[in-house]
Amino acid sequence: MKKYGLLSVLFFLAVFSVYFISMFITGDLFSGKGMIMIVIVLPMIGLILGLKAKGGFKTFGIIGNSFILLISVVVPLVSTFFWSQP
């Protein structure tokens, strides 16, 4: 079960580094579908693995993957409601 927590943290670190590099350093690292796969699907898998894990990695994996999902899914979705034209 500890391997699930470590895998969840590794997913978070990989996605965080890709998201940070693409947002602040170079621009798009992958095409649109590739970026969606990396920035949305991997944190969902990491969140599920974090919920199955035990130990200290569980907390770090859940918080980290939730943070990535908040930044990459919830914020853009809510912003479309506020900035859309009727």
Number of C-alpha atoms within 10 A of each C-alpha: 12 15 14 20 27 22 19 32 26 15 24 28 16 16 23 19 12 17 21 13 14 15 12 9 9 9 11 15 13 13 9 10 9 12 17 14 13 19 24 19 14 20 30 20 16 26 25 17 23 30 16 15 22 16 12 11 20 24 16 17 29 23 16 23 28 17 16 20 19 14 15 16 14 12 11 11 12 10 10 10 9 8 8 7 6 3
